[in-house]
Amino acid sequence: MEQCRIKNLEPGTDVGLLSYNETPMKQFIYKGISVISTDFNQLGAKAADFVRGDEKLQFYVPTKLVLRDSL
């Protein structure tokens, strides 16, 4: 974002911004930052299952693309 300001570039028009892992703040920065993020609720539930259980766990936690005005 700072480089865009310095070079007078418009995010979402002149350049695209993509970040990893959703945080509440990313929807409010500028016009919103697009993210690739994992489902942290599901990840936490699977981690709890692993801790409570006594068997090995192999699981794919889905990821999603949240498109906002930065792309």
PDB file of N, CA, C and O in Angstrom, chain B, residues numbered from 101:
ATOM      1  N   MET B 101       0.819  -1.174   0.000  1.00  0.00           N
ATOM      2  CA  MET B 101       0.000   0.000   0.000  1.00  0.00           C
ATOM      3  C   MET B 101       0.876   1.256   0.000  1.00  0.00           C
ATOM      4  O   MET B 101       0.571   2.240  -0.674  1.00  0.00           O
ATOM      5  N   GLU B 102       1.960   1.205   0.761  1.00  0.00           N
ATOM      6  CA  GLU B 102       2.851   2.367   0.795  1.00  0.00           C
ATOM      7  C   GLU B 102       3.495   2.590  -0.571  1.00  0.00           C
ATOM      8  O   GLU B 102       3.612   3.728  -1.026  1.00  0.00           O
ATOM      9  N   GLN B 103       3.912   1.509  -1.223  1.00  0.00           N
ATOM     10  CA  GLN B 103       4.525   1.636  -2.551  1.00  0.00           C
ATOM     11  C   GLN B 103       3.512   2.195  -3.552  1.00  0.00           C
ATOM     12  O   GLN B 103       3.873   2.978  -4.430  1.00  0.00           O
ATOM     13  N   CYS B 104       2.259   1.799  -3.420  1.00  0.00           N
ATOM     14  CA  CYS B 104       1.220   2.354  -4.295  1.00  0.00           C
ATOM     15  C   CYS B 104       1.099   3.861  -4.083  1.00  0.00           C
ATOM     16  O   CYS B 104       1.001   4.625  -5.043  1.00  0.00           O
ATOM     17  N   ARG B 105       1.107   4.275  -2.839  1.00  0.00           N
ATOM     18  CA  ARG B 105       1.005   5.708  -2.534  1.00  0.00           C
ATOM     19  C   ARG B 105       2.201   6.463  -3.085  1.00  0.00           C
ATOM     20  O   ARG B 105       2.044   7.519  -3.698  1.00  0.00           O
ATOM     21  N   ILE B 106       3.403   5.922  -2.868  1.00  0.00           N
ATOM     22  CA  ILE B 106       4.630   6.581  -3.325  1.00  0.00           C
ATOM     23  C   ILE B 106       4.652   6.703  -4.841  1.00  0.00           C
ATOM     24  O   ILE B 106       5.039   7.742  -5.376  1.00  0.00           O
ATOM     25  N   LYS B 107       4.240   5.647  -5.537  1.00  0.00           N
ATOM     26  CA  LYS B 107       4.299   5.619  -7.000  1.00  0.00           C
ATOM     27  C   LYS B 107       3.002   6.083  -7.653  1.00  0.00           C
ATOM     28  O   LYS B 107       2.851   6.016  -8.873  1.00  0.00           O
ATOM     29  N   ASN B 108       2.062   6.557  -6.822  1.00  0.00           N
ATOM     30  CA  ASN B 108       0.783   7.055  -7.318  1.00  0.00           C
ATOM     31  C   ASN B 108       0.038   6.001  -8.159  1.00  0.00           C
ATOM     32  O   ASN B 108      -0.470   6.294  -9.241  1.00  0.00           O
ATOM     33  N   LEU B 109      -0.009   4.786  -7.638  1.00  0.00           N
ATOM     34  CA  LEU B 109      -0.716   3.679  -8.291  1.00  0.00           C
ATOM     35  C   LEU B 109      -2.006   3.380  -7.542  1.00  0.00           C
ATOM     36  O   LEU B 109      -2.045   3.468  -6.315  1.00  0.00           O
ATOM     37  N   GLU B 110      -3.037   3.037  -8.252  1.00  0.00           N
ATOM     38  CA  GLU B 110      -4.337   2.737  -7.658  1.00  0.00           C
ATOM     39  C   GLU B 110      -4.508   1.229  -7.488  1.00  0.00           C
ATOM     40  O   GLU B 110      -4.563   0.507  -8.484  1.00  0.00           O
ATOM     41  N   PRO B 111      -4.594   0.732  -6.244  1.00  0.00           N
ATOM     42  CA  PRO B 111      -4.833  -0.699  -6.028  1.00  0.00           C
ATOM     43  C   PRO B 111      -6.152  -1.132  -6.670  1.00  0.00           C
ATOM     44  O   PRO B 111      -7.166  -0.441  -6.568  1.00  0.00           O
ATOM     45  N   GLY B 112      -6.116  -2.270  -7.321  1.00  0.00           N
ATOM     46  CA  GLY B 112      -7.304  -2.778  -7.993  1.00  0.00           C
ATOM     47  C   GLY B 112      -7.456  -2.276  -9.415  1.00  0.00           C
ATOM     48  O   GLY B 112      -8.246  -2.813 -10.191  1.00  0.00           O
ATOM     49  N   THR B 113      -6.691  -1.238  -9.757  1.00  0.00           N
ATOM     50  CA  THR B 113      -6.715  -0.706 -11.123  1.00  0.00           C
ATOM     51  C   THR B 113      -5.346  -0.846 -11.764  1.00  0.00           C
ATOM     52  O   THR B 113      -5.202  -1.492 -12.801  1.00  0.00           O
ATOM     53  N   ASP B 114      -4.347  -0.243 -11.148  1.00  0.00           N
ATOM     54  CA  ASP B 114      -2.977  -0.285 -11.668  1.00  0.00           C
ATOM     55  C   ASP B 114      -2.217  -1.518 -11.185  1.00  0.00           C
ATOM     56  O   ASP B 114      -1.389  -2.062 -11.915  1.00  0.00           O
ATOM     57  N   VAL B 115      -2.489  -1.952  -9.982  1.00  0.00           N
ATOM     58  CA  VAL B 115      -1.838  -3.124  -9.378  1.00  0.00           C
ATOM     59  C   VAL B 115      -2.883  -3.921  -8.607  1.00  0.00           C
ATOM     60  O   VAL B 115      -3.936  -3.401  -8.238  1.00  0.00           O
ATOM     61  N   GLY B 116      -2.571  -5.192  -8.371  1.00  0.00           N
ATOM     62  CA  GLY B 116      -3.440  -6.031  -7.553  1.00  0.00           C
ATOM     63  C   GLY B 116      -2.754  -6.387  -6.249  1.00  0.00           C
ATOM     64  O   GLY B 116      -1.543  -6.602  -6.214  1.00  0.00           O
ATOM     65  N   LEU B 117      -3.526  -6.448  -5.182  1.00  0.00           N
ATOM     66  CA  LEU B 117      -2.991  -6.827  -3.876  1.00  0.00           C
ATOM     67  C   LEU B 117      -3.696  -8.093  -3.408  1.00  0.00           C
ATOM     68  O   LEU B 117      -4.925  -8.175  -3.417  1.00  0.00           O
ATOM     69  N   LEU B 118      -2.897  -9.082  -2.998  1.00  0.00           N
ATOM     70  CA  LEU B 118      -3.421 -10.343  -2.496  1.00  0.00           C
ATOM     71  C   LEU B 118      -2.637 -10.714  -1.251  1.00  0.00           C
ATOM     72  O   LEU B 118      -1.407 -10.656  -1.252  1.00  0.00           O
ATOM     73  N   SER B 119      -3.328 -11.090  -0.200  1.00  0.00           N
ATOM     74  CA  SER B 119      -2.698 -11.405   1.072  1.00  0.00           C
ATOM     75  C   SER B 119      -3.108 -12.812   1.507  1.00  0.00           C
ATOM     76  O   SER B 119      -4.096 -13.364   1.023  1.00  0.00           O
ATOM     77  N   TYR B 120      -2.328 -13.378   2.429  1.00  0.00           N
ATOM     78  CA  TYR B 120      -2.666 -14.672   3.013  1.00  0.00           C
ATOM     79  C   TYR B 120      -3.387 -14.475   4.335  1.00  0.00           C
ATOM     80  O   TYR B 120      -3.062 -13.574   5.107  1.00  0.00           O
ATOM     81  N   ASN B 121      -4.353 -15.315   4.580  1.00  0.00           N
ATOM     82  CA  ASN B 121      -5.075 -15.426   5.848  1.00  0.00           C
ATOM     83  C   ASN B 121      -5.877 -14.179   6.214  1.00  0.00           C
ATOM     84  O   ASN B 121      -5.336 -13.089   6.401  1.00  0.00           O
ATOM     85  N   GLU B 122      -7.153 -14.383   6.305  1.00  0.00           N
ATOM     86  CA  GLU B 122      -8.117 -13.331   6.606  1.00  0.00           C
ATOM     87  C   GLU B 122      -7.945 -12.799   8.024  1.00  0.00           C
ATOM     88  O   GLU B 122      -7.713 -13.560   8.964  1.00  0.00           O
ATOM     89  N   THR B 123      -8.059 -11.512   8.159  1.00  0.00           N
ATOM     90  CA  THR B 123      -8.197 -10.854   9.455  1.00  0.00           C
ATOM     91  C   THR B 123      -9.298  -9.819   9.288  1.00  0.00           C
ATOM     92  O   THR B 123      -9.505  -9.325   8.180  1.00  0.00           O
ATOM     93  N   PRO B 124     -10.004  -9.480  10.345  1.00  0.00           N
ATOM     94  CA  PRO B 124     -11.095  -8.498  10.199  1.00  0.00           C
ATOM     95  C   PRO B 124     -10.625  -7.172   9.606  1.00  0.00           C
ATOM     96  O   PRO B 124     -11.371  -6.517   8.878  1.00  0.00           O
ATOM     97  N   MET B 125      -9.403  -6.780   9.911  1.00  0.00           N
ATOM     98  CA  MET B 125      -8.894  -5.501   9.440  1.00  0.00           C
ATOM     99  C   MET B 125      -8.774  -5.455   7.907  1.00  0.00           C
ATOM    100  O   MET B 125      -8.925  -4.384   7.320  1.00  0.00           O
ATOM    101  N   LYS B 126      -8.509  -6.580   7.257  1.00  0.00           N
ATOM    102  CA  LYS B 126      -8.245  -6.572   5.817  1.00  0.00           C
ATOM    103  C   LYS B 126      -9.466  -6.187   4.993  1.00  0.00           C
ATOM    104  O   LYS B 126      -9.327  -5.777   3.841  1.00  0.00           O
ATOM    105  N   GLN B 127     -10.647  -6.312   5.558  1.00  0.00           N
ATOM    106  CA  GLN B 127     -11.824  -5.881   4.805  1.00  0.00           C
ATOM    107  C   GLN B 127     -12.009  -4.364   4.855  1.00  0.00           C
ATOM    108  O   GLN B 127     -12.776  -3.803   4.072  1.00  0.00           O
ATOM    109  N   PHE B 128     -11.309  -3.706   5.773  1.00  0.00           N
ATOM    110  CA  PHE B 128     -11.469  -2.260   5.936  1.00  0.00           C
ATOM    111  C   PHE B 128     -10.291  -1.444   5.426  1.00  0.00           C
ATOM    112  O   PHE B 128     -10.432  -0.243   5.196  1.00  0.00           O
ATOM    113  N   ILE B 129      -9.124  -2.074   5.244  1.00  0.00           N
ATOM    114  CA  ILE B 129      -7.960  -1.344   4.744  1.00  0.00           C
ATOM    115  C   ILE B 129      -8.243  -0.898   3.320  1.00  0.00           C
ATOM    116  O   ILE B 129      -8.628  -1.700   2.469  1.00  0.00           O
ATOM    117  N   TYR B 130      -8.052   0.357   3.077  1.00  0.00           N
ATOM    118  CA  TYR B 130      -8.332   0.984   1.791  1.00  0.00           C
ATOM    119  C   TYR B 130      -9.741   0.612   1.362  1.00  0.00           C
ATOM    120  O   TYR B 130     -10.702   0.986   2.035  1.00  0.00           O
ATOM    121  N   LYS B 131      -9.893  -0.113   0.262  1.00  0.00           N
ATOM    122  CA  LYS B 131     -11.209  -0.572  -0.179  1.00  0.00           C
ATOM    123  C   LYS B 131     -11.357  -2.067   0.053  1.00  0.00           C
ATOM    124  O   LYS B 131     -12.296  -2.686  -0.448  1.00  0.00           O
ATOM    125  N   GLY B 132     -10.444  -2.644   0.803  1.00  0.00           N
ATOM    126  CA  GLY B 132     -10.467  -4.073   1.089  1.00  0.00           C
ATOM    127  C   GLY B 132      -9.327  -4.786   0.391  1.00  0.00           C
ATOM    128  O   GLY B 132      -9.051  -4.528  -0.781  1.00  0.00           O
ATOM    129  N   ILE B 133      -8.666  -5.678   1.105  1.00  0.00           N
ATOM    130  CA  ILE B 133      -7.555  -6.452   0.562  1.00  0.00           C
ATOM    131  C   ILE B 133      -8.060  -7.866   0.281  1.00  0.00           C
ATOM    132  O   ILE B 133      -8.615  -8.511   1.171  1.00  0.00           O
ATOM    133  N   SER B 134      -7.876  -8.349  -0.931  1.00  0.00           N
ATOM    134  CA  SER B 134      -8.240  -9.723  -1.276  1.00  0.00           C
ATOM    135  C   SER B 134      -7.318 -10.687  -0.546  1.00  0.00           C
ATOM    136  O   SER B 134      -6.137 -10.399  -0.356  1.00  0.00           O
ATOM    137  N   VAL B 135      -7.861 -11.841  -0.132  1.00  0.00           N
ATOM    138  CA  VAL B 135      -7.066 -12.800   0.631  1.00  0.00           C
ATOM    139  C   VAL B 135      -7.325 -14.228   0.160  1.00  0.00           C
ATOM    140  O   VAL B 135      -8.396 -14.555  -0.351  1.00  0.00           O
ATOM    141  N   ILE B 136      -6.306 -15.065   0.349  1.00  0.00           N
ATOM    142  CA  ILE B 136      -6.450 -16.517   0.272  1.00  0.00           C
ATOM    143  C   ILE B 136      -6.349 -16.977   1.718  1.00  0.00           C
ATOM    144  O   ILE B 136      -5.337 -16.739   2.376  1.00  0.00           O
ATOM    145  N   SER B 137      -7.392 -17.636   2.216  1.00  0.00           N
ATOM    146  CA  SER B 137      -7.423 -17.942   3.639  1.00  0.00           C
ATOM    147  C   SER B 137      -7.952 -19.344   3.901  1.00  0.00           C
ATOM    148  O   SER B 137      -8.786 -19.861   3.158  1.00  0.00           O
ATOM    149  N   THR B 138      -7.455 -19.941   4.963  1.00  0.00           N
ATOM    150  CA  THR B 138      -7.931 -21.238   5.405  1.00  0.00           C
ATOM    151  C   THR B 138      -9.119 -21.044   6.351  1.00  0.00           C
ATOM    152  O   THR B 138      -9.329 -19.946   6.867  1.00  0.00           O
ATOM    153  N   ASP B 139      -9.875 -22.082   6.572  1.00  0.00           N
ATOM    154  CA  ASP B 139     -11.006 -22.044   7.495  1.00  0.00           C
ATOM    155  C   ASP B 139     -10.465 -22.310   8.909  1.00  0.00           C
ATOM    156  O   ASP B 139     -10.295 -23.465   9.301  1.00  0.00           O
ATOM    157  N   PHE B 140     -10.199 -21.249   9.666  1.00  0.00           N
ATOM    158  CA  PHE B 140      -9.587 -21.388  10.976  1.00  0.00           C
ATOM    159  C   PHE B 140     -10.507 -22.071  11.985  1.00  0.00           C
ATOM    160  O   PHE B 140     -10.023 -22.746  12.894  1.00  0.00           O
ATOM    161  N   ASN B 141     -11.816 -21.911  11.845  1.00  0.00           N
ATOM    162  CA  ASN B 141     -12.741 -22.610  12.744  1.00  0.00           C
ATOM    163  C   ASN B 141     -12.632 -24.118  12.557  1.00  0.00           C
ATOM    164  O   ASN B 141     -12.572 -24.871  13.529  1.00  0.00           O
ATOM    165  N   GLN B 142     -12.606 -24.547  11.306  1.00  0.00           N
ATOM    166  CA  GLN B 142     -12.478 -25.978  11.028  1.00  0.00           C
ATOM    167  C   GLN B 142     -11.094 -26.495  11.459  1.00  0.00           C
ATOM    168  O   GLN B 142     -10.979 -27.607  11.974  1.00  0.00           O
ATOM    169  N   LEU B 143     -10.077 -25.705  11.251  1.00  0.00           N
ATOM    170  CA  LEU B 143      -8.726 -26.086  11.672  1.00  0.00           C
ATOM    171  C   LEU B 143      -8.673 -26.276  13.188  1.00  0.00           C
ATOM    172  O   LEU B 143      -8.091 -27.247  13.670  1.00  0.00           O
ATOM    173  N   GLY B 144      -9.268 -25.369  13.929  1.00  0.00           N
ATOM    174  CA  GLY B 144      -9.303 -25.474  15.383  1.00  0.00           C
ATOM    175  C   GLY B 144     -10.090 -26.687  15.853  1.00  0.00           C
ATOM    176  O   GLY B 144      -9.685 -27.365  16.797  1.00  0.00           O
ATOM    177  N   ALA B 145     -11.213 -26.964  15.199  1.00  0.00           N
ATOM    178  CA  ALA B 145     -12.024 -28.129  15.570  1.00  0.00           C
ATOM    179  C   ALA B 145     -11.254 -29.418  15.322  1.00  0.00           C
ATOM    180  O   ALA B 145     -11.296 -30.328  16.150  1.00  0.00           O
ATOM    181  N   LYS B 146     -10.556 -29.511  14.204  1.00  0.00           N
ATOM    182  CA  LYS B 146      -9.772 -30.711  13.902  1.00  0.00           C
ATOM    183  C   LYS B 146      -8.601 -30.863  14.879  1.00  0.00           C
ATOM    184  O   LYS B 146      -8.266 -31.980  15.271  1.00  0.00           O
ATOM    185  N   ALA B 147      -7.980 -29.747  15.273  1.00  0.00           N
ATOM    186  CA  ALA B 147      -6.894 -29.806  16.248  1.00  0.00           C
ATOM    187  C   ALA B 147      -7.417 -30.316  17.589  1.00  0.00           C
ATOM    188  O   ALA B 147      -6.754 -31.109  18.259  1.00  0.00           O
ATOM    189  N   ALA B 148      -8.610 -29.858  17.977  1.00  0.00           N
ATOM    190  CA  ALA B 148      -9.218 -30.328  19.224  1.00  0.00           C
ATOM    191  C   ALA B 148      -9.535 -31.817  19.143  1.00  0.00           C
ATOM    192  O   ALA B 148      -9.317 -32.549  20.109  1.00  0.00           O
ATOM    193  N   ASP B 149     -10.048 -32.274  17.998  1.00  0.00           N
ATOM    194  CA  ASP B 149     -10.312 -33.706  17.808  1.00  0.00           C
ATOM    195  C   ASP B 149      -9.033 -34.518  17.964  1.00  0.00           C
ATOM    196  O   ASP B 149      -9.038 -35.595  18.561  1.00  0.00           O
ATOM    197  N   PHE B 150      -7.948 -33.998  17.428  1.00  0.00           N
ATOM    198  CA  PHE B 150      -6.662 -34.695  17.509  1.00  0.00           C
ATOM    199  C   PHE B 150      -6.194 -34.809  18.961  1.00  0.00           C
ATOM    200  O   PHE B 150      -5.721 -35.861  19.389  1.00  0.00           O
ATOM    201  N   VAL B 151      -6.330 -33.726  19.703  1.00  0.00           N
ATOM    202  CA  VAL B 151      -5.877 -33.713  21.095  1.00  0.00           C
ATOM    203  C   VAL B 151      -6.733 -34.670  21.935  1.00  0.00           C
ATOM    204  O   VAL B 151      -6.213 -35.374  22.801  1.00  0.00           O
ATOM    205  N   ARG B 152      -8.035 -34.691  21.677  1.00  0.00           N
ATOM    206  CA  ARG B 152      -8.936 -35.559  22.447  1.00  0.00           C
ATOM    207  C   ARG B 152      -8.813 -37.027  22.073  1.00  0.00           C
ATOM    208  O   ARG B 152      -9.038 -37.908  22.902  1.00  0.00           O
ATOM    209  N   GLY B 153      -8.457 -37.284  20.829  1.00  0.00           N
ATOM    210  CA  GLY B 153      -8.395 -38.664  20.354  1.00  0.00           C
ATOM    211  C   GLY B 153      -7.016 -39.263  20.499  1.00  0.00           C
ATOM    212  O   GLY B 153      -6.067 -38.594  20.907  1.00  0.00           O
ATOM    213  N   ASP B 154      -6.920 -40.541  20.157  1.00  0.00           N
ATOM    214  CA  ASP B 154      -5.620 -41.205  20.245  1.00  0.00           C
ATOM    215  C   ASP B 154      -5.202 -41.801  18.901  1.00  0.00           C
ATOM    216  O   ASP B 154      -4.318 -42.656  18.842  1.00  0.00           O
ATOM    217  N   GLU B 155      -5.832 -41.352  17.839  1.00  0.00           N
ATOM    218  CA  GLU B 155      -5.453 -41.840  16.519  1.00  0.00           C
ATOM    219  C   GLU B 155      -4.883 -40.707  15.679  1.00  0.00           C
ATOM    220  O   GLU B 155      -5.143 -39.528  15.920  1.00  0.00           O
ATOM    221  N   LYS B 156      -4.102 -41.104  14.691  1.00  0.00           N
ATOM    222  CA  LYS B 156      -3.512 -40.115  13.791  1.00  0.00           C
ATOM    223  C   LYS B 156      -4.610 -39.459  12.962  1.00  0.00           C
ATOM    224  O   LYS B 156      -5.647 -40.060  12.680  1.00  0.00           O
ATOM    225  N   LEU B 157      -4.358 -38.236  12.589  1.00  0.00           N
ATOM    226  CA  LEU B 157      -5.343 -37.476  11.828  1.00  0.00           C
ATOM    227  C   LEU B 157      -4.651 -36.846  10.631  1.00  0.00           C
ATOM    228  O   LEU B 157      -3.643 -36.153  10.775  1.00  0.00           O
ATOM    229  N   GLN B 158      -5.196 -37.092   9.461  1.00  0.00           N
ATOM    230  CA  GLN B 158      -4.721 -36.426   8.255  1.00  0.00           C
ATOM    231  C   GLN B 158      -5.947 -35.830   7.591  1.00  0.00           C
ATOM    232  O   GLN B 158      -6.888 -36.542   7.242  1.00  0.00           O
ATOM    233  N   PHE B 159      -5.925 -34.523   7.421  1.00  0.00           N
ATOM    234  CA  PHE B 159      -7.125 -33.840   6.951  1.00  0.00           C
ATOM    235  C   PHE B 159      -6.733 -32.613   6.139  1.00  0.00           C
ATOM    236  O   PHE B 159      -5.786 -31.909   6.488  1.00  0.00           O
ATOM    237  N   TYR B 160      -7.448 -32.363   5.075  1.00  0.00           N
ATOM    238  CA  TYR B 160      -7.255 -31.178   4.249  1.00  0.00           C
ATOM    239  C   TYR B 160      -8.208 -30.096   4.748  1.00  0.00           C
ATOM    240  O   TYR B 160      -9.425 -30.283   4.735  1.00  0.00           O
ATOM    241  N   VAL B 161      -7.668 -28.988   5.179  1.00  0.00           N
ATOM    242  CA  VAL B 161      -8.499 -27.855   5.587  1.00  0.00           C
ATOM    243  C   VAL B 161      -8.698 -26.974   4.352  1.00  0.00           C
ATOM    244  O   VAL B 161      -7.727 -26.459   3.796  1.00  0.00           O
ATOM    245  N   PRO B 162      -9.934 -26.801   3.926  1.00  0.00           N
ATOM    246  CA  PRO B 162     -10.183 -26.038   2.709  1.00  0.00           C
ATOM    247  C   PRO B 162      -9.724 -24.578   2.818  1.00  0.00           C
ATOM    248  O   PRO B 162      -9.734 -23.982   3.895  1.00  0.00           O
ATOM    249  N   THR B 163      -9.330 -24.038   1.695  1.00  0.00           N
ATOM    250  CA  THR B 163      -8.986 -22.621   1.611  1.00  0.00           C
ATOM    251  C   THR B 163      -9.976 -21.951   0.672  1.00  0.00           C
ATOM    252  O   THR B 163     -10.622 -22.605  -0.146  1.00  0.00           O
ATOM    253  N   LYS B 164     -10.080 -20.652   0.803  1.00  0.00           N
ATOM    254  CA  LYS B 164     -10.989 -19.919  -0.077  1.00  0.00           C
ATOM    255  C   LYS B 164     -10.357 -18.599  -0.482  1.00  0.00           C
ATOM    256  O   LYS B 164      -9.485 -18.070   0.208  1.00  0.00           O
ATOM    257  N   LEU B 165     -10.804 -18.089  -1.592  1.00  0.00           N
ATOM    258  CA  LEU B 165     -10.377 -16.784  -2.085  1.00  0.00           C
ATOM    259  C   LEU B 165     -11.487 -15.792  -1.776  1.00  0.00           C
ATOM    260  O   LEU B 165     -12.635 -15.976  -2.180  1.00  0.00           O
ATOM    261  N   VAL B 166     -11.129 -14.741  -1.055  1.00  0.00           N
ATOM    262  CA  VAL B 166     -12.075 -13.666  -0.749  1.00  0.00           C
ATOM    263  C   VAL B 166     -11.681 -12.479  -1.615  1.00  0.00           C
ATOM    264  O   VAL B 166     -10.688 -11.804  -1.344  1.00  0.00           O
ATOM    265  N   LEU B 167     -12.463 -12.231  -2.656  1.00  0.00           N
ATOM    266  CA  LEU B 167     -12.159 -11.138  -3.576  1.00  0.00           C
ATOM    267  C   LEU B 167     -12.717  -9.823  -3.046  1.00  0.00           C
ATOM    268  O   LEU B 167     -13.880  -9.729  -2.653  1.00  0.00           O
ATOM    269  N   ARG B 168     -11.862  -8.824  -3.046  1.00  0.00           N
ATOM    270  CA  ARG B 168     -12.262  -7.466  -2.686  1.00  0.00           C
ATOM    271  C   ARG B 168     -11.722  -6.523  -3.756  1.00  0.00           C
ATOM    272  O   ARG B 168     -11.158  -6.972  -4.754  1.00  0.00           O
ATOM    273  N   ASP B 169     -11.891  -5.233  -3.554  1.00  0.00           N
ATOM    274  CA  ASP B 169     -11.538  -4.254  -4.595  1.00  0.00           C
ATOM    275  C   ASP B 169     -10.055  -4.161  -4.915  1.00  0.00           C
ATOM    276  O   ASP B 169      -9.680  -3.465  -5.858  1.00  0.00           O
ATOM    277  N   SER B 170      -9.191  -4.848  -4.150  1.00  0.00           N
ATOM    278  CA  SER B 170      -7.748  -4.758  -4.413  1.00  0.00           C
ATOM    279  C   SER B 170      -7.325  -5.618  -5.608  1.00  0.00           C
ATOM    280  O   SER B 170      -6.181  -5.522  -6.050  1.00  0.00           O
ATOM    281  N   LEU B 171      -8.215  -6.448  -6.134  1.00  0.00           N
ATOM    282  CA  LEU B 171      -7.892  -7.241  -7.337  1.00  0.00           C
ATOM    283  C   LEU B 171      -8.840  -6.900  -8.453  1.00  0.00           C
ATOM    284  O   LEU B 171      -8.734  -7.458  -9.545  1.00  0.00           O
TER     285      LEU B 171
END
